[in-house]
Amino acid sequence: MTRLHVLYPALFWACAGFAPAFAQSTALTPQERLDAIRQSLVESSLQTPTKVTTTQWIDGQGSLREASSFKNGMEVRGVRIVSYDKDDQGNPRAKLLYPSTESAIQRANVTGIQGALQKINKALDKVSDFAKQWTPVELNEGKTSCQIKSGEHMKHVVSLDLDIDPSSNRVVLTSLLPLVQAQWVKTDASNSALAWRMVNNLPPPSVSQTMTNYERALVSHRPLSLPWHAQLKISTELQDGPGIAGLMGAKGPGVLVNLSFRLSSPQAPHHVYQNTVSVPVTLESSGWGANKVQADGVSALQSSLQSWRHEAEQWLSCQNINPPQVTAVSPRQVEINAGGLAGVRQGDEWLIANPAVFPSGLLGK
């Protein structure tokens, strides 16, 4: 078990999600904990279905040769270590909690009529999920499209980019951007479990007004890319004016506000939430003051942002949290691309495994 001393932080947008949590124990040494984890993984793998592949051929001398390989479908990604203890013989043991995934059910071998019905239902579910992205949120209330994956303290972390057309109407932007600030930047204390938030600066020290080196590493050195990326595109179009003035080519006071929102992950390019809407608003003159958007237009823009926030929260809560990746290794420290905003806390313990040698090294010491 390796204790991390330097951690990359996660920044910007966070939505409550899930990830493995790790229990601490002082009764066992780090080597004993590794032995306990290894033994528990081996025992669990023996209980999973094993695929046996046998190949037979005749060599150049005319002798029959045979080779067999054994492979199981056990997945160790996101395994949570609940506790450590010792058995009657004093050997260290680890209690592991494996994430429940729908893929295990989908891999079940079902034949005959039941298998055909299951395939049809899967196809209908995919069509329903696709259509849900383009259906108003009020039509989907009370209907759950997936099993929400939740955890103890880890969070999804999303970077947010605003792509604003340079020719966009400044009066509209003056009303729209504060709505984005209110809907997606400020947190809702009454519903902090699912509230989205964008962070503009580093969080304060957790213990005192002076950061330790560990805390500074936990919340600084922001990674260049985050697990999820959100982009909001904004553009406006002046509408033809009313009456004869419009026929003569006059524009305004109507403006069409085009909003396009996309949420995706570089690590899972096939998982994408996106939506597009065009909201008509009207500009009004306030005498000697500056023009502004009429109240009903502001309300329509606010409703669209609220709808996207609700749908994106529900969609993202159903997505797996990508485990942190090791970005640097030195003799005295290990760095990963996750930090305080992702839910990493001071004192957490992580099992670092090299995927290239982990399967073969599992059975040996």
C-alpha positions as a Markdown table, in Angstrom:
| # | Residue | x | y | z |
|---|---|---|---|---|
| 1 | Met | 0.0 | 0.0 | 0.0 |
| 2 | Thr | 1.5 | 3.3 | -1.0 |
| 3 | Arg | 0.5 | 6.5 | 0.7 |
| 4 | Leu | 0.4 | 9.4 | -1.7 |
| 5 | His | 2.3 | 12.5 | -0.7 |
| 6 | Val | 1.6 | 14.7 | -3.8 |
| 7 | Leu | -1.8 | 14.8 | -5.5 |
| 8 | Tyr | -3.0 | 16.8 | -8.5 |
| 9 | Pro | -6.3 | 18.5 | -7.8 |
| 10 | Ala | -9.5 | 18.5 | -9.6 |
| 11 | Leu | -11.0 | 21.9 | -10.6 |
| 12 | Phe | -14.0 | 23.6 | -12.0 |
| 13 | Trp | -17.3 | 21.8 | -12.1 |
| 14 | Ala | -18.2 | 19.1 | -9.6 |
| 15 | Cys | -21.3 | 16.9 | -9.3 |
| 16 | Ala | -21.8 | 14.4 | -6.6 |
| 17 | Gly | -20.9 | 11.0 | -7.9 |
| 18 | Phe | -19.3 | 7.9 | -6.7 |
| 19 | Ala | -15.8 | 6.2 | -6.4 |
| 20 | Pro | -14.1 | 3.8 | -4.1 |
| 21 | Ala | -13.5 | 4.7 | -0.5 |
| 22 | Phe | -10.8 | 3.1 | 1.5 |
| 23 | Ala | -10.8 | 2.0 | 5.1 |
| 24 | Gln | -7.7 | 2.5 | 7.2 |
| 25 | Ser | -6.2 | 0.0 | 9.6 |
| 26 | Thr | -3.2 | 0.3 | 11.9 |
| 27 | Ala | -3.1 | -3.3 | 13.0 |
| 28 | Leu | -1.5 | -4.5 | 9.7 |
| 29 | Thr | 1.7 | -3.5 | 8.0 |
| 30 | Pro | 1.6 | -2.2 | 4.4 |
| 31 | Gln | 3.0 | -5.5 | 3.2 |
| 32 | Glu | 0.4 | -7.5 | 5.2 |
| 33 | Arg | -2.4 | -5.4 | 3.6 |
| 34 | Leu | -1.1 | -6.1 | 0.1 |
| 35 | Asp | -1.0 | -9.8 | 0.9 |
| 36 | Ala | -4.6 | -9.6 | 2.2 |
| 37 | Ile | -5.8 | -7.8 | -0.9 |
| 38 | Arg | -4.0 | -10.3 | -3.2 |
| 39 | Gln | -5.5 | -13.3 | -1.4 |
| 40 | Ser | -9.0 | -11.8 | -1.5 |
| 41 | Leu | -8.7 | -11.1 | -5.2 |
| 42 | Val | -7.5 | -14.6 | -5.9 |
| 43 | Glu | -10.4 | -16.1 | -4.0 |
| 44 | Ser | -12.9 | -13.9 | -5.7 |
| 45 | Ser | -11.5 | -14.8 | -9.2 |
| 46 | Leu | -11.9 | -18.5 | -8.5 |
| 47 | Gln | -15.6 | -18.0 | -8.0 |
| 48 | Thr | -16.1 | -16.3 | -11.4 |
| 49 | Pro | -16.9 | -18.2 | -14.6 |
| 50 | Thr | -13.7 | -19.3 | -16.3 |
| 51 | Lys | -13.3 | -19.5 | -20.1 |
| 52 | Val | -11.2 | -22.4 | -21.3 |
| 53 | Thr | -9.6 | -22.3 | -24.8 |
| 54 | Thr | -8.0 | -25.4 | -26.2 |
| 55 | Thr | -5.9 | -25.5 | -29.4 |
| 56 | Gln | -4.8 | -28.7 | -31.0 |
| 57 | Trp | -2.4 | -29.1 | -33.9 |
| 58 | Ile | 0.0 | -31.6 | -35.5 |
| 59 | Asp | 3.6 | -30.6 | -35.5 |
| 60 | Gly | 6.2 | -31.3 | -38.2 |
| 61 | Gln | 7.0 | -34.8 | -36.7 |
| 62 | Gly | 3.3 | -35.9 | -37.0 |
| 63 | Ser | 2.7 | -35.6 | -33.2 |
| 64 | Leu | -0.5 | -34.2 | -31.8 |
| 65 | Arg | 0.0 | -31.1 | -29.7 |
| 66 | Glu | -2.4 | -29.4 | -27.4 |
| 67 | Ala | -2.4 | -26.0 | -25.6 |
| 68 | Ser | -5.0 | -24.7 | -23.2 |
| 69 | Ser | -5.5 | -21.2 | -21.8 |
| 70 | Phe | -7.8 | -20.2 | -18.9 |
| 71 | Lys | -9.4 | -16.8 | -18.5 |
| 72 | Asn | -12.0 | -15.3 | -16.2 |
| 73 | Gly | -14.0 | -12.2 | -16.6 |
| 74 | Met | -13.3 | -10.7 | -13.1 |
| 75 | Glu | -13.0 | -6.9 | -13.1 |
| 76 | Val | -11.0 | -5.2 | -10.4 |
| 77 | Arg | -11.6 | -1.6 | -11.5 |
| 78 | Gly | -13.1 | 0.5 | -8.7 |
| 79 | Val | -12.8 | -2.2 | -6.0 |
| 80 | Arg | -13.4 | -0.7 | -2.5 |
| 81 | Ile | -11.4 | -2.0 | 0.5 |
| 82 | Val | -13.8 | -2.1 | 3.4 |
| 83 | Ser | -11.7 | -3.4 | 6.2 |
| 84 | Tyr | -8.8 | -5.6 | 7.2 |
| 85 | Asp | -8.7 | -8.5 | 9.8 |
| 86 | Lys | -7.0 | -11.8 | 10.4 |
| 87 | Asp | -8.3 | -15.3 | 10.2 |
| 88 | Asp | -8.0 | -18.1 | 12.8 |
| 89 | Gln | -4.5 | -18.9 | 11.6 |
| 90 | Gly | -3.4 | -15.2 | 11.9 |
| 91 | Asn | -3.2 | -14.6 | 8.2 |
| 92 | Pro | -4.3 | -11.1 | 7.1 |
| 93 | Arg | -7.6 | -10.9 | 5.2 |
| 94 | Ala | -9.2 | -8.0 | 3.4 |
| 95 | Lys | -12.9 | -7.5 | 2.9 |
| 96 | Leu | -13.5 | -6.1 | -0.6 |
| 97 | Leu | -16.6 | -4.5 | -2.0 |
| 98 | Tyr | -16.9 | -4.9 | -5.8 |
| 99 | Pro | -18.9 | -2.3 | -7.8 |
| 100 | Ser | -22.2 | -3.6 | -9.0 |
| 101 | Thr | -22.4 | -3.0 | -12.7 |
| 102 | Glu | -25.1 | -3.7 | -15.2 |
| 103 | Ser | -22.5 | -5.2 | -17.6 |
| 104 | Ala | -22.4 | -8.4 | -15.5 |
| 105 | Ile | -26.1 | -8.9 | -16.1 |
| 106 | Gln | -25.8 | -8.1 | -19.7 |
| 107 | Arg | -23.1 | -10.8 | -20.1 |
| 108 | Ala | -25.4 | -13.5 | -18.8 |
| 109 | Asn | -26.0 | -16.2 | -21.4 |
| 110 | Val | -29.7 | -16.4 | -22.1 |
| 111 | Thr | -31.0 | -18.6 | -24.9 |
| 112 | Gly | -34.2 | -19.3 | -26.7 |
| 113 | Ile | -37.3 | -17.1 | -26.5 |
| 114 | Gln | -36.1 | -15.4 | -23.3 |
| 115 | Gly | -32.9 | -14.4 | -25.0 |
| 116 | Ala | -34.7 | -12.9 | -28.0 |
| 117 | Leu | -37.0 | -10.9 | -25.7 |
| 118 | Gln | -34.1 | -9.6 | -23.7 |
| 119 | Lys | -32.4 | -8.4 | -26.9 |
| 120 | Ile | -35.6 | -6.6 | -28.0 |
| 121 | Asn | -35.9 | -4.9 | -24.6 |
| 122 | Lys | -32.3 | -3.8 | -24.8 |
| 123 | Ala | -32.8 | -2.2 | -28.2 |
| 124 | Leu | -36.0 | -0.4 | -27.0 |
| 125 | Asp | -34.0 | 0.9 | -24.0 |
| 126 | Lys | -31.3 | 2.3 | -26.2 |
| 127 | Val | -33.9 | 4.1 | -28.4 |
| 128 | Ser | -35.6 | 5.4 | -25.2 |
| 129 | Asp | -32.3 | 6.7 | -23.8 |
| 130 | Phe | -31.6 | 8.5 | -27.1 |
| 131 | Ala | -35.0 | 10.0 | -27.3 |
| 132 | Lys | -34.8 | 11.2 | -23.7 |
| 133 | Gln | -32.0 | 13.6 | -24.5 |
| 134 | Trp | -34.3 | 15.5 | -26.8 |
| 135 | Thr | -37.4 | 15.4 | -24.7 |
| 136 | Pro | -38.4 | 18.2 | -22.3 |
| 137 | Val | -37.5 | 17.5 | -18.7 |
| 138 | Glu | -41.1 | 17.7 | -17.5 |
| 139 | Leu | -42.1 | 14.7 | -19.6 |
| 140 | Asn | -39.4 | 12.6 | -18.0 |
| 141 | Glu | -40.0 | 13.5 | -14.4 |
| 142 | Gly | -40.6 | 10.4 | -12.3 |
| 143 | Lys | -38.9 | 8.1 | -14.8 |
| 144 | Thr | -35.5 | 6.8 | -14.1 |
| 145 | Ser | -33.5 | 5.7 | -17.1 |
| 146 | Cys | -30.6 | 4.0 | -15.2 |
| 147 | Gln | -29.5 | 2.9 | -11.8 |
| 148 | Ile | -27.8 | 5.8 | -10.2 |
| 149 | Lys | -24.2 | 5.0 | -9.2 |
| 150 | Ser | -23.4 | 6.6 | -5.9 |
| 151 | Gly | -20.4 | 6.6 | -3.6 |
| 152 | Glu | -19.2 | 8.0 | -0.3 |
| 153 | His | -17.2 | 11.1 | -1.2 |
| 154 | Met | -15.8 | 11.0 | -4.7 |
| 155 | Lys | -17.2 | 13.4 | -7.3 |
| 156 | His | -17.4 | 13.9 | -11.0 |
| 157 | Val | -15.2 | 16.7 | -12.1 |
| 158 | Val | -16.0 | 18.7 | -15.3 |
| 159 | Ser | -14.3 | 21.6 | -17.0 |
| 160 | Leu | -16.6 | 24.3 | -18.5 |
| 161 | Asp | -15.9 | 26.4 | -21.6 |
| 162 | Leu | -18.1 | 29.2 | -22.8 |
| 163 | Asp | -17.9 | 29.6 | -26.6 |
| 164 | Ile | -19.5 | 33.0 | -27.3 |
| 165 | Asp | -19.9 | 34.2 | -30.9 |
| 166 | Pro | -18.1 | 37.5 | -31.2 |
| 167 | Ser | -21.1 | 39.0 | -33.0 |
| 168 | Ser | -23.5 | 38.1 | -30.2 |
| 169 | Asn | -25.8 | 40.9 | -29.0 |
| 170 | Arg | -24.3 | 42.6 | -26.0 |
| 171 | Val | -27.7 | 43.4 | -24.4 |
| 172 | Val | -28.6 | 39.7 | -24.5 |
| 173 | Leu | -25.2 | 38.6 | -23.0 |
| 174 | Thr | -25.7 | 41.2 | -20.2 |
| 175 | Ser | -28.9 | 39.3 | -19.2 |
| 176 | Leu | -27.7 | 35.7 | -20.1 |
| 177 | Leu | -24.3 | 35.5 | -18.5 |
| 178 | Pro | -25.6 | 36.3 | -14.9 |
| 179 | Leu | -28.1 | 33.5 | -15.4 |
| 180 | Val | -25.3 | 31.1 | -16.2 |
| 181 | Gln | -23.5 | 32.4 | -13.1 |
| 182 | Ala | -26.5 | 31.9 | -10.9 |
| 183 | Gln | -27.5 | 28.4 | -12.3 |
| 184 | Trp | -24.1 | 26.7 | -12.7 |
| 185 | Val | -21.6 | 28.6 | -10.5 |
| 186 | Lys | -23.4 | 29.3 | -7.2 |
| 187 | Thr | -24.2 | 26.3 | -5.1 |
| 188 | Asp | -27.6 | 25.5 | -3.7 |
| 189 | Ala | -27.0 | 24.7 | 0.0 |
| 190 | Ser | -30.4 | 23.1 | 0.4 |
| 191 | Asn | -29.5 | 20.4 | -2.2 |
| 192 | Ser | -25.7 | 20.3 | -2.0 |
| 193 | Ala | -25.7 | 16.5 | -2.6 |
| 194 | Leu | -26.5 | 17.1 | -6.3 |
| 195 | Ala | -25.6 | 20.7 | -6.8 |
| 196 | Trp | -23.2 | 21.6 | -9.6 |
| 197 | Arg | -20.6 | 24.1 | -8.8 |
| 198 | Met | -17.7 | 25.8 | -10.7 |
| 199 | Val | -14.8 | 26.9 | -8.6 |
| 200 | Asn | -12.8 | 30.0 | -9.5 |
| 201 | Asn | -10.1 | 29.8 | -6.9 |
| 202 | Leu | -8.4 | 27.4 | -4.6 |
| 203 | Pro | -10.3 | 26.1 | -1.6 |
| 204 | Pro | -9.1 | 27.3 | 1.9 |
| 205 | Pro | -6.9 | 25.1 | 4.1 |
| 206 | Ser | -8.8 | 22.4 | 5.8 |
| 207 | Val | -7.1 | 22.7 | 9.2 |
| 208 | Ser | -5.6 | 26.1 | 9.7 |
| 209 | Gln | -5.0 | 29.4 | 7.8 |
| 210 | Thr | -1.6 | 28.1 | 6.8 |
| 211 | Met | -1.4 | 25.3 | 4.2 |
| 212 | Thr | 1.0 | 22.4 | 4.8 |
| 213 | Asn | 3.0 | 21.1 | 1.9 |
| 214 | Tyr | 0.6 | 18.2 | 1.6 |
| 215 | Glu | -2.5 | 20.4 | 1.4 |
| 216 | Arg | -0.9 | 22.7 | -1.1 |
| 217 | Ala | -0.1 | 19.7 | -3.3 |
| 218 | Leu | -3.6 | 18.4 | -2.9 |
| 219 | Val | -5.3 | 21.6 | -4.2 |
| 220 | Ser | -2.7 | 23.1 | -6.6 |
| 221 | His | -1.0 | 22.1 | -9.9 |
| 222 | Arg | -4.3 | 21.8 | -11.8 |
| 223 | Pro | -4.2 | 19.1 | -14.5 |
| 224 | Leu | -4.5 | 20.2 | -18.1 |
| 225 | Ser | -7.4 | 17.9 | -18.9 |
| 226 | Leu | -10.2 | 16.8 | -16.6 |
| 227 | Pro | -12.3 | 13.6 | -16.8 |
| 228 | Trp | -15.3 | 15.4 | -18.2 |
| 229 | His | -15.6 | 18.5 | -20.5 |
| 230 | Ala | -18.7 | 20.7 | -20.9 |
| 231 | Gln | -19.1 | 23.3 | -23.5 |
| 232 | Leu | -21.8 | 26.0 | -23.8 |
| 233 | Lys | -22.1 | 27.7 | -27.2 |
| 234 | Ile | -23.9 | 31.0 | -27.4 |
| 235 | Ser | -24.9 | 33.0 | -30.5 |
| 236 | Thr | -27.7 | 35.5 | -31.3 |
| 237 | Glu | -29.6 | 36.5 | -34.5 |
| 238 | Leu | -31.5 | 39.7 | -35.0 |
| 239 | Gln | -35.0 | 39.0 | -36.2 |
| 240 | Asp | -36.8 | 40.9 | -38.9 |
| 241 | Gly | -38.6 | 44.0 | -37.6 |
| 242 | Pro | -42.4 | 44.1 | -37.4 |
| 243 | Gly | -44.7 | 45.5 | -40.2 |
| 244 | Ile | -43.4 | 47.5 | -43.1 |
| 245 | Ala | -40.1 | 48.2 | -41.4 |
| 246 | Gly | -39.3 | 44.5 | -41.4 |
| 247 | Leu | -40.2 | 44.2 | -45.1 |
| 248 | Met | -37.8 | 47.0 | -45.8 |
| 249 | Gly | -35.0 | 45.1 | -44.1 |
| 250 | Ala | -35.1 | 46.6 | -40.6 |
| 251 | Lys | -34.0 | 44.3 | -37.7 |
| 252 | Gly | -35.2 | 44.0 | -34.1 |
| 253 | Pro | -36.4 | 44.3 | -31.5 |
| 254 | Gly | -36.7 | 40.5 | -31.6 |
| 255 | Val | -33.6 | 38.4 | -31.1 |
| 256 | Leu | -33.2 | 34.7 | -31.4 |
| 257 | Val | -30.8 | 33.3 | -28.8 |
| 258 | Asn | -29.1 | 30.0 | -29.8 |
| 259 | Leu | -27.8 | 27.8 | -27.0 |
| 260 | Ser | -25.9 | 24.5 | -27.5 |
| 261 | Phe | -24.7 | 22.4 | -24.6 |
| 262 | Arg | -22.5 | 19.4 | -24.8 |
| 263 | Leu | -21.0 | 17.2 | -22.0 |
| 264 | Ser | -18.6 | 14.4 | -22.8 |
| 265 | Ser | -15.5 | 12.6 | -21.7 |
| 266 | Pro | -12.3 | 11.9 | -23.6 |
| 267 | Gln | -12.0 | 8.6 | -21.9 |
| 268 | Ala | -15.6 | 7.6 | -23.0 |
| 269 | Pro | -16.3 | 9.3 | -26.3 |
| 270 | His | -19.5 | 7.3 | -26.9 |
| 271 | His | -21.1 | 8.7 | -23.7 |
| 272 | Val | -22.3 | 12.2 | -24.6 |
| 273 | Tyr | -25.1 | 14.4 | -23.3 |
| 274 | Gln | -26.0 | 17.2 | -25.7 |
| 275 | Asn | -28.9 | 19.6 | -26.2 |
| 276 | Thr | -29.7 | 22.6 | -28.4 |
| 277 | Val | -32.4 | 25.2 | -28.0 |
| 278 | Ser | -33.3 | 28.5 | -29.7 |
| 279 | Val | -35.1 | 31.0 | -27.4 |
| 280 | Pro | -36.8 | 34.1 | -28.9 |
| 281 | Val | -36.5 | 37.3 | -26.8 |
| 282 | Thr | -37.5 | 40.9 | -27.3 |
| 283 | Leu | -35.3 | 43.9 | -26.5 |
| 284 | Glu | -37.0 | 46.9 | -24.9 |
| 285 | Ser | -35.9 | 50.5 | -24.5 |
| 286 | Ser | -36.0 | 52.0 | -21.0 |
| 287 | Gly | -36.1 | 55.7 | -21.9 |
| 288 | Trp | -32.8 | 57.3 | -21.3 |
| 289 | Gly | -31.3 | 54.0 | -20.0 |
| 290 | Ala | -29.7 | 51.1 | -21.8 |
| 291 | Asn | -31.8 | 48.6 | -23.6 |
| 292 | Lys | -32.6 | 45.3 | -21.8 |
| 293 | Val | -34.3 | 42.0 | -22.4 |
| 294 | Gln | -38.0 | 41.8 | -21.6 |
| 295 | Ala | -38.9 | 39.8 | -18.5 |
| 296 | Asp | -40.6 | 37.0 | -20.3 |
| 297 | Gly | -37.4 | 36.4 | -22.4 |
| 298 | Val | -35.2 | 36.3 | -19.3 |
| 299 | Ser | -37.6 | 33.8 | -17.8 |
| 300 | Ala | -37.4 | 31.6 | -20.9 |
| 301 | Leu | -33.6 | 31.6 | -20.8 |
| 302 | Gln | -33.6 | 30.8 | -17.1 |
| 303 | Ser | -36.0 | 27.9 | -17.7 |
| 304 | Ser | -33.7 | 26.4 | -20.4 |
| 305 | Leu | -30.6 | 26.6 | -18.1 |
| 306 | Gln | -32.5 | 25.0 | -15.2 |
| 307 | Ser | -33.8 | 22.2 | -17.5 |
| 308 | Trp | -30.3 | 21.4 | -18.8 |
| 309 | Arg | -28.8 | 21.5 | -15.3 |
| 310 | His | -31.4 | 19.0 | -14.0 |
| 311 | Glu | -31.0 | 16.7 | -17.0 |
| 312 | Ala | -27.2 | 16.8 | -17.0 |
| 313 | Glu | -27.1 | 16.1 | -13.2 |
| 314 | Gln | -29.3 | 13.0 | -13.7 |
| 315 | Trp | -27.3 | 11.8 | -16.7 |
| 316 | Leu | -23.9 | 12.3 | -15.1 |
| 317 | Ser | -25.0 | 10.6 | -11.9 |
| 318 | Cys | -25.5 | 7.4 | -14.0 |
| 319 | Gln | -21.9 | 7.5 | -15.4 |
| 320 | Asn | -19.0 | 5.7 | -13.9 |
| 321 | Ile | -16.3 | 7.8 | -12.2 |
| 322 | Asn | -13.0 | 7.3 | -14.0 |
| 323 | Pro | -10.3 | 6.2 | -11.5 |
| 324 | Pro | -7.4 | 8.6 | -11.1 |
| 325 | Gln | -4.4 | 8.0 | -13.3 |
| 326 | Val | -0.8 | 8.0 | -12.1 |
| 327 | Thr | 1.0 | 10.9 | -13.8 |
| 328 | Ala | 4.4 | 10.9 | -12.2 |
| 329 | Val | 6.5 | 8.5 | -10.0 |
| 330 | Ser | 9.6 | 9.3 | -8.0 |
| 331 | Pro | 11.4 | 7.5 | -5.3 |
| 332 | Arg | 9.6 | 9.4 | -2.5 |
| 333 | Gln | 6.2 | 10.3 | -4.0 |
| 334 | Val | 3.5 | 9.4 | -6.5 |
| 335 | Glu | 1.3 | 11.9 | -8.3 |
| 336 | Ile | -2.2 | 11.3 | -9.6 |
| 337 | Asn | -4.5 | 13.5 | -11.6 |
| 338 | Ala | -7.1 | 14.0 | -8.9 |
| 339 | Gly | -7.3 | 16.2 | -5.8 |
| 340 | Gly | -9.5 | 17.9 | -3.2 |
| 341 | Leu | -12.4 | 18.8 | -5.5 |
| 342 | Ala | -12.6 | 15.3 | -6.8 |
| 343 | Gly | -13.1 | 14.0 | -3.3 |
| 344 | Val | -9.6 | 13.0 | -2.4 |
| 345 | Arg | -9.0 | 13.7 | 1.3 |
| 346 | Gln | -5.9 | 14.0 | 3.4 |
| 347 | Gly | -5.1 | 10.6 | 4.9 |
| 348 | Asp | -6.7 | 8.5 | 2.1 |
| 349 | Glu | -4.8 | 5.4 | 1.2 |
| 350 | Trp | -4.7 | 4.1 | -2.4 |
| 351 | Leu | -3.5 | 0.9 | -3.9 |
| 352 | Ile | -1.3 | 1.7 | -6.9 |
| 353 | Ala | -1.1 | -1.1 | -9.5 |
| 354 | Asn | 0.7 | -1.2 | -12.9 |
| 355 | Pro | -1.9 | -2.7 | -15.3 |
| 356 | Ala | 0.9 | -4.1 | -17.5 |
| 357 | Val | 2.1 | -6.4 | -14.7 |
| 358 | Phe | -0.8 | -6.5 | -12.2 |
| 359 | Pro | -2.5 | -9.7 | -13.5 |
| 360 | Ser | 0.7 | -11.7 | -13.6 |
| 361 | Gly | 2.0 | -10.4 | -10.3 |
| 362 | Leu | -1.2 | -11.1 | -8.5 |
| 363 | Leu | -0.4 | -14.7 | -7.8 |
| 364 | Gly | 3.2 | -14.1 | -6.8 |
| 365 | Lys | 4.9 | -12.1 | -4.1 |
